[in-house]
Amino acid sequence: MTTKLNKALDNYCRRTGRALERPVVFMFDMDGILFDSMPGHCKAWKAVCDQYGIDSDPDEFYITEGRTGASTIDMLYRRQFGRPASDSEAKEMYARKCELFKALGEPPVIPGAKQATETVLAAGAVCVLVTGSGQKSNLDRLDREFPAAFLPQHRVTAYDVTHGKPDPEPYIIGMEKVGAEPWRAVGIDNAPLGVESSSRSGAFTIGVRTGPLPAGALLDAGADIELNSMTECAEIISRLLLLDRGV
Ligand code: MG
């Protein structure tokens, strides 16, 4: 693990021109990082597409994961109907998708996710949420499952961004929330578009393969390190918190 981390830190330094210093902020994506919600999201997207007469494959939503709901719906409309979705169509379809998702029940917390956030807090660093989601049922649950980890002023959701992932804006806003420089920030995401967003923001980027993506897919998307579980991620976080503070 140490060799893998050292290699990742070298990669980061090469691609950004700066060495990572002891991070002050860890930015967590929500779906597929904190909650094992992706199977449910894929099911709900497929079901709502069927209702709207849109052809889709449930697995395609693992690939487009990270986009905002509005952006996903726009893509689906253009593909199926050859035109963008109107604001009211997108709002209605997204509300329906959220209902279908909620009806599936609460997704489990991902093993290792609590340990990861607790490690950050114990070291006096800050957790920030950076999600493309606007799913109220999951956002409301954060306080219950991760008490005091994601303060209201430390959340970036679908409602806070003009350009969603893979644009770097969501992770840049995440750093701005705590006034952190990119070389003192870490982004943690499970989706190629989310990893790309974090990587382009200049933050050290951890890709965690919690879904059916092939090995290496998150490195290809720009991750500095690719891990297979949030338990591994918690261990890497504790190592990063031992880095030099810099000058
Ligand atoms: Mg995700």
Residues whose N, C-alpha, C, O or C-beta is under 5 A from the ligand:
A	BS01	MG	D29 M30 D31 G32 N190 A191
